[in-house]
Amino acid sequence: MSTHSIATTRQVDGRLLRFSLLADGASTAANAILYMAGAVVLDSWLGLPTGMLIAVGAALAVYGGLVLHLATRAAMPRVAVVGVIAANALWVVDSFLALGLDWFTPTTAGEVVIAVQAVAVAALAALQYAGLRR
């Protein structure tokens, strides 16, 4: 097996994949800023603790930055893309578990935001998976 064929199996590229990663990174970074900057206002509207919103915002800032960095690479390591898809899937599962098991007591608006965000993340993960498979 040549070095070229090994590299192509370990790295991926493609418009759909790159687009979905850029959209993921940008929307995640935007949410991070919103959660951290607006935590004091959002806590009562969403019914989620201020500290949790700040912590989630900080984690999302790091994650969003990593996803954007990955999306801007000429060739993206396949394992990193799979990691992003897995992390998104985990976010979706955790979001619905949080709602179903009543981990917190969000307001109705908070429940809607959590559910809509989970569906959006699932859609991004599906696009990323489709882009990876191409």
ROSE-4610 file (N, C-alpha, C; in Angstrom, 1 decimal, always signed):
// ROSE-4610
residu = [M/M/M/S/S/S/T/T/T/H/H/H/S/S/S/I/I/I/A/A/A/T/T/T/T/T/T/R/R/R/Q/Q/Q/V/V/V/D/D/D/G/G/G/R/R/R/L/L/L/L/L/L/R/R/R/F/F/F/S/S/S/L/L/L/L/L/L/A/A/A/D/D/D/G/G/G/A/A/A/S/S/S/T/T/T/A/A/A/A/A/A/N/N/N/A/A/A/I/I/I/L/L/L/Y/Y/Y/M/M/M/A/A/A/G/G/G/A/A/A/V/V/V/V/V/V/L/L/L/D/D/D/S/S/S/W/W/W/L/L/L/G/G/G/L/L/L/P/P/P/T/T/T/G/G/G/M/M/M/L/L/L/I/I/I/A/A/A/V/V/V/G/G/G/A/A/A/A/A/A/L/L/L/A/A/A/V/V/V/Y/Y/Y/G/G/G/G/G/G/L/L/L/V/V/V/L/L/L/H/H/H/L/L/L/A/A/A/T/T/T/R/R/R/A/A/A/A/A/A/M/M/M/P/P/P/R/R/R/V/V/V/A/A/A/V/V/V/V/V/V/G/G/G/V/V/V/I/I/I/A/A/A/A/A/A/N/N/N/A/A/A/L/L/L/W/W/W/V/V/V/V/V/V/D/D/D/S/S/S/F/F/F/L/L/L/A/A/A/L/L/L/G/G/G/L/L/L/D/D/D/W/W/W/F/F/F/T/T/T/P/P/P/T/T/T/T/T/T/A/A/A/G/G/G/E/E/E/V/V/V/V/V/V/I/I/I/A/A/A/V/V/V/Q/Q/Q/A/A/A/V/V/V/A/A/A/V/V/V/A/A/A/A/A/A/L/L/L/A/A/A/A/A/A/L/L/L/Q/Q/Q/Y/Y/Y/A/A/A/G/G/G/L/L/L/R/R/R/R/R/R]
num = [1/1/1/2/2/2/3/3/3/4/4/4/5/5/5/6/6/6/7/7/7/8/8/8/9/9/9/10/10/10/11/11/11/12/12/12/13/13/13/14/14/14/15/15/15/16/16/16/17/17/17/18/18/18/19/19/19/20/20/20/21/21/21/22/22/22/23/23/23/24/24/24/25/25/25/26/26/26/27/27/27/28/28/28/29/29/29/30/30/30/31/31/31/32/32/32/33/33/33/34/34/34/35/35/35/36/36/36/37/37/37/38/38/38/39/39/39/40/40/40/41/41/41/42/42/42/43/43/43/44/44/44/45/45/45/46/46/46/47/47/47/48/48/48/49/49/49/50/50/50/51/51/51/52/52/52/53/53/53/54/54/54/55/55/55/56/56/56/57/57/57/58/58/58/59/59/59/60/60/60/61/61/61/62/62/62/63/63/63/64/64/64/65/65/65/66/66/66/67/67/67/68/68/68/69/69/69/70/70/70/71/71/71/72/72/72/73/73/73/74/74/74/75/75/75/76/76/76/77/77/77/78/78/78/79/79/79/80/80/80/81/81/81/82/82/82/83/83/83/84/84/84/85/85/85/86/86/86/87/87/87/88/88/88/89/89/89/90/90/90/91/91/91/92/92/92/93/93/93/94/94/94/95/95/95/96/96/96/97/97/97/98/98/98/99/99/99/100/100/100/101/101/101/102/102/102/103/103/103/104/104/104/105/105/105/106/106/106/107/107/107/108/108/108/109/109/109/110/110/110/111/111/111/112/112/112/113/113/113/114/114/114/115/115/115/116/116/116/117/117/117/118/118/118/119/119/119/120/120/120/121/121/121/122/122/122/123/123/123/124/124/124/125/125/125/126/126/126/127/127/127/128/128/128/129/129/129/130/130/130/131/131/131/132/132/132/133/133/133/134/134/134]
x = [+0.8/+0.0/+0.9/+0.6/+1.4/+1.1/+2.0/+1.8/+0.5/+0.3/-0.8/-2.1/-2.2/-3.5/-3.8/-2.7/-2.9/-3.4/-2.8/-3.3/-4.7/-5.1/-6.5/-7.5/-7.1/-8.1/-8.2/-7.2/-7.1/-7.6/-7.7/-8.1/-9.3/-10.1/-11.3/-11.4/-12.2/-12.5/-13.8/-14.4/-15.6/-16.4/-17.2/-18.0/-19.0/-19.8/-20.8/-20.2/-19.2/-18.5/-18.0/-17.3/-16.7/-17.8/-18.8/-20.0/-20.6/-20.9/-21.5/-20.7/-19.4/-18.4/-18.4/-18.3/-18.3/-19.6/-20.7/-22.0/-22.0/-21.5/-21.5/-20.6/-19.4/-18.5/-19.0/-19.5/-20.0/-21.3/-22.2/-23.4/-23.0/-22.1/-21.7/-21.0/-20.1/-19.4/-20.5/-21.5/-22.5/-23.3/-23.6/-24.3/-23.4/-22.2/-21.2/-21.2/-21.1/-21.1/-22.5/-23.6/-24.9/-25.0/-24.6/-24.8/-23.9/-22.7/-21.8/-22.2/-22.4/-22.7/-24.2/-25.1/-26.5/-26.9/-26.0/-26.4/-27.4/-27.1/-27.9/-29.4/-29.5/-30.9/-31.5/-30.7/-31.2/-31.6/-31.0/-31.3/-32.8/-33.4/-34.8/-35.7/-35.3/-36.1/-36.1/-35.0/-34.9/-35.1/-34.9/-35.1/-33.9/-32.7/-31.4/-30.5/-29.7/-28.8/-27.8/-27.5/-26.5/-25.2/-24.7/-23.4/-23.4/-24.4/-24.5/-24.4/-25.1/-25.1/-23.7/-23.0/-21.6/-20.7/-20.8/-19.9/-20.2/-21.4/-21.8/-21.3/-21.4/-20.9/-19.4/-18.7/-17.2/-16.8/-17.5/-17.2/-17.6/-18.7/-19.0/-18.1/-17.5/-16.5/-15.3/-14.8/-13.7/-14.0/-15.2/-15.6/-15.8/-16.5/-16.7/-15.4/-14.5/-13.2/-12.5/-12.5/-11.9/-12.6/-13.9/-14.6/-14.3/-14.2/-13.9/-12.4/-11.5/-10.2/-10.1/-10.8/-10.9/-11.4/-12.5/-13.1/-12.3/-11.3/-10.4/-9.1/-9.0/-7.8/-8.0/-6.9/-6.9/-7.5/-7.0/-7.5/-7.8/-8.9/-9.4/-9.1/-8.5/-8.3/-9.7/-9.8/-11.1/-11.5/-10.5/-10.8/-11.3/-10.9/-11.4/-12.8/-13.1/-14.5/-15.4/-15.0/-15.8/-16.0/-15.0/-15.1/-16.2/-16.2/-17.2/-18.6/-18.8/-20.1/-20.5/-19.6/-19.9/-20.3/-19.5/-19.8/-21.2/-21.5/-22.8/-23.9/-23.7/-24.7/-24.9/-23.8/-23.9/-24.6/-24.4/-25.1/-26.7/-27.0/-28.5/-29.0/-28.4/-28.9/-29.0/-27.9/-27.9/-29.0/-29.3/-30.3/-31.7/-32.0/-33.3/-33.4/-32.2/-32.2/-32.5/-31.8/-32.0/-33.5/-34.2/-35.6/-36.4/-36.2/-37.0/-36.8/-35.6/-35.4/-35.4/-35.8/-36.0/-34.8/-33.6/-32.3/-32.4/-33.1/-33.2/-34.7/-35.1/-36.5/-36.6/-36.3/-36.4/-37.9/-38.0/-39.3/-39.7/-40.9/-41.4/-40.5/-40.1/-39.2/-37.9/-37.4/-36.1/-36.3/-37.4/-37.6/-37.6/-38.3/-38.3/-36.9/-36.2/-34.8/-33.9/-34.0/-33.2/-33.6/-34.9/-35.3/-34.9/-35.2/-34.9/-33.4/-32.6/-31.1/-30.7/-31.3/-30.9/-31.2/-32.4/-32.8/-31.8/-31.4/-30.5/-29.1/-28.7/-27.4/-27.5/-28.6/-28.8/-28.7/-29.3/-29.3/-27.9/-27.1/-25.7/-24.9/-25.1/-24.4/-24.8/-26.0/-26.5/-25.8/-25.7/-25.0/-23.5/-22.9/-21.5/-21.3/-22.2/-22.0/-22.2/-23.2/-23.3/-22.1/-21.6/-20.3/-19.2/-19.1/-18.0/-18.1/-19.3/-19.5/-19.3/-19.3/-19.1/-17.7]
y = [-1.2/+0.0/+1.2/+2.2/+3.4/+4.3/+5.3/+6.3/+7.1/+7.4/+8.2/+7.5/+6.2/+5.5/+5.5/+5.4/+5.4/+6.8/+7.8/+9.2/+9.4/+8.9/+9.2/+8.5/+7.4/+6.6/+7.2/+8.0/+8.6/+10.1/+10.7/+12.1/+12.2/+13.2/+13.3/+14.8/+15.0/+16.3/+16.2/+17.3/+17.4/+18.6/+19.1/+20.3/+20.2/+19.1/+18.9/+18.7/+18.0/+17.8/+19.1/+19.8/+21.1/+22.1/+22.2/+23.1/+22.7/+21.5/+21.0/+21.3/+21.1/+21.4/+22.9/+23.7/+25.1/+25.6/+25.1/+25.5/+25.1/+23.9/+23.4/+24.3/+24.5/+25.4/+26.8/+27.4/+28.8/+28.8/+27.9/+28.0/+27.6/+26.7/+26.4/+27.6/+28.3/+29.5/+30.6/+30.7/+31.7/+31.4/+30.1/+29.7/+29.9/+29.6/+29.8/+31.3/+32.2/+33.6/+34.0/+33.5/+33.8/+33.3/+32.1/+31.5/+32.2/+32.5/+33.1/+34.6/+35.3/+36.8/+37.0/+36.1/+36.3/+35.4/+34.8/+33.8/+34.4/+35.6/+36.2/+36.4/+36.7/+36.9/+35.6/+34.7/+33.5/+32.5/+32.6/+31.7/+31.7/+32.8/+32.9/+32.5/+32.9/+32.6/+31.2/+30.5/+29.1/+28.2/+28.8/+28.0/+27.1/+27.5/+26.8/+27.6/+27.0/+27.7/+28.6/+29.7/+30.6/+30.0/+29.3/+28.7/+27.6/+26.9/+25.8/+26.5/+27.5/+28.2/+28.7/+29.3/+29.8/+28.6/+27.5/+26.4/+25.7/+25.6/+25.0/+25.9/+27.2/+28.2/+28.1/+28.0/+27.8/+26.6/+25.5/+24.2/+24.3/+24.9/+25.1/+26.0/+27.0/+27.9/+27.1/+26.2/+25.4/+24.4/+23.7/+22.8/+23.5/+24.6/+25.3/+25.7/+26.2/+26.6/+25.4/+24.2/+23.0/+22.6/+22.6/+22.2/+23.2/+24.5/+25.5/+25.2/+24.9/+24.6/+23.4/+22.4/+21.2/+21.5/+22.3/+22.6/+23.4/+24.1/+24.9/+24.2/+23.0/+22.2/+21.8/+21.7/+21.3/+19.9/+19.0/+17.6/+17.4/+16.9/+16.7/+15.3/+15.1/+13.7/+13.0/+11.9/+11.1/+10.9/+10.5/+10.2/+11.5/+12.6/+13.9/+14.1/+13.9/+14.1/+13.1/+11.9/+10.9/+11.3/+11.9/+12.4/+13.5/+14.4/+15.5/+14.9/+13.9/+13.3/+12.6/+11.9/+11.2/+12.2/+13.3/+14.3/+14.9/+15.2/+15.7/+14.7/+13.4/+12.4/+12.4/+12.5/+12.5/+13.7/+14.8/+16.0/+15.8/+15.2/+15.0/+14.0/+12.9/+11.9/+12.6/+13.3/+13.9/+15.0/+15.7/+16.7/+16.1/+15.0/+14.4/+13.6/+13.1/+12.5/+13.5/+14.7/+15.8/+16.2/+16.2/+16.5/+15.4/+14.2/+13.1/+12.7/+12.8/+12.4/+13.6/+14.7/+15.9/+16.2/+16.3/+16.6/+18.0/+18.9/+20.3/+20.6/+21.7/+22.1/+23.3/+23.1/+24.2/+24.7/+26.0/+26.5/+25.9/+26.1/+25.6/+26.2/+27.4/+28.0/+27.2/+26.9/+26.1/+24.8/+24.1/+22.8/+22.9/+23.9/+24.1/+24.4/+25.2/+25.5/+24.3/+23.5/+22.3/+21.3/+21.1/+20.2/+20.7/+21.9/+22.5/+22.4/+22.8/+22.7/+21.3/+20.3/+18.9/+18.4/+18.8/+18.5/+19.1/+20.4/+21.0/+20.4/+20.0/+19.3/+17.9/+17.2/+15.9/+16.1/+17.2/+17.5/+17.7/+18.5/+18.7/+17.4/+16.6/+15.3/+14.4/+14.4/+13.7/+14.2/+15.5/+16.1/+15.7/+15.8/+15.4/+13.9/+13.1/+11.7/+11.5/+12.1/+12.0/+12.5/+13.6/+14.1/+13.2/+12.6/+11.6/+10.4/+10.0/+8.8/+9.0/+10.2/+10.5/+10.2]
z = [+0.0/+0.0/+0.0/-0.8/-0.9/+0.2/+0.4/+1.4/+1.1/-0.2/-0.7/-0.3/-0.5/-0.2/+1.3/+2.1/+3.5/+4.0/+3.4/+3.8/+3.4/+2.3/+1.8/+2.7/+3.3/+4.1/+5.5/+5.9/+7.2/+7.3/+6.1/+6.0/+5.0/+5.3/+4.5/+4.0/+3.0/+2.5/+1.8/+1.5/+0.7/+1.2/+0.2/+0.5/+1.5/+1.5/+2.5/+3.9/+4.0/+5.3/+5.8/+5.0/+5.4/+5.8/+4.9/+5.2/+6.6/+6.8/+8.0/+9.3/+9.1/+10.2/+10.5/+9.4/+9.6/+10.3/+9.8/+10.4/+11.9/+12.2/+13.6/+14.4/+14.0/+14.8/+15.0/+13.9/+14.0/+15.0/+14.8/+15.7/+17.1/+17.3/+18.7/+19.3/+18.6/+19.1/+19.4/+18.6/+18.9/+20.1/+20.3/+21.5/+22.7/+22.6/+23.7/+24.2/+23.2/+23.6/+24.2/+23.7/+24.2/+25.6/+25.9/+27.2/+28.2/+27.9/+28.8/+29.1/+28.0/+28.1/+28.7/+28.4/+28.8/+29.9/+30.6/+31.6/+32.6/+33.1/+34.1/+33.6/+32.4/+31.8/+31.4/+30.8/+30.4/+31.5/+32.6/+33.7/+34.1/+34.2/+34.6/+33.4/+32.2/+31.1/+30.7/+30.8/+30.5/+31.7/+32.9/+34.1/+34.4/+33.9/+34.1/+35.0/+35.8/+36.7/+36.0/+36.5/+35.9/+35.7/+36.8/+36.7/+35.7/+35.5/+34.5/+33.1/+32.9/+31.6/+31.2/+32.2/+32.0/+31.8/+32.5/+32.3/+30.9/+30.6/+29.3/+28.2/+28.4/+27.4/+27.2/+28.3/+28.2/+27.5/+27.8/+27.1/+25.6/+25.3/+23.9/+23.2/+23.8/+23.2/+22.8/+23.6/+23.3/+22.2/+22.3/+21.3/+20.0/+20.0/+18.7/+18.0/+18.8/+18.3/+17.7/+18.3/+17.8/+16.5/+16.4/+15.2/+14.1/+14.4/+13.3/+12.8/+13.8/+13.4/+12.5/+12.8/+12.0/+10.6/+10.6/+9.3/+8.3/+8.9/+8.0/+7.6/+8.0/+7.5/+6.1/+5.3/+3.9/+3.8/+4.7/+4.7/+6.2/+6.5/+7.9/+8.3/+9.5/+9.9/+10.2/+9.6/+9.7/+11.1/+12.0/+13.4/+14.1/+13.7/+14.3/+13.9/+12.6/+12.1/+12.8/+13.0/+13.7/+15.1/+15.7/+17.1/+17.2/+16.2/+16.2/+16.1/+15.2/+15.0/+16.3/+16.9/+18.2/+19.3/+19.4/+20.4/+20.2/+18.9/+18.6/+19.0/+18.7/+19.0/+20.6/+21.3/+22.8/+23.3/+22.7/+23.0/+22.9/+21.8/+21.5/+22.5/+22.8/+23.7/+25.1/+25.5/+26.8/+27.0/+25.9/+25.9/+26.2/+25.5/+25.6/+27.0/+27.4/+28.8/+29.8/+29.7/+30.7/+30.7/+29.6/+29.5/+30.1/+29.7/+30.1/+31.5/+32.0/+33.4/+34.4/+33.8/+34.7/+35.5/+34.9/+35.6/+36.1/+35.4/+35.9/+35.8/+36.2/+36.1/+35.2/+33.9/+32.9/+32.8/+32.4/+32.1/+30.7/+30.3/+29.0/+27.9/+28.0/+27.0/+27.0/+28.2/+28.3/+27.7/+28.0/+27.4/+25.8/+25.3/+23.9/+23.3/+24.0/+23.5/+23.5/+24.6/+24.7/+23.6/+23.3/+22.3/+20.9/+20.6/+19.3/+19.0/+20.0/+19.9/+19.6/+20.3/+20.1/+18.7/+18.2/+16.8/+15.8/+16.1/+15.2/+15.2/+16.4/+16.5/+15.8/+15.9/+15.3/+13.7/+13.2/+11.8/+11.3/+12.1/+11.8/+11.8/+12.8/+12.8/+11.6/+11.2/+10.1/+8.8/+8.7/+7.5/+7.5/+8.7/+8.8/+8.5/+8.9/+8.6/+7.1/+6.5/+5.1/+4.3/+4.8/+4.2/+4.3/+5.5/+5.7/+4.8/+4.6/+3.8/+2.3/+1.8/+0.4/-0.1]
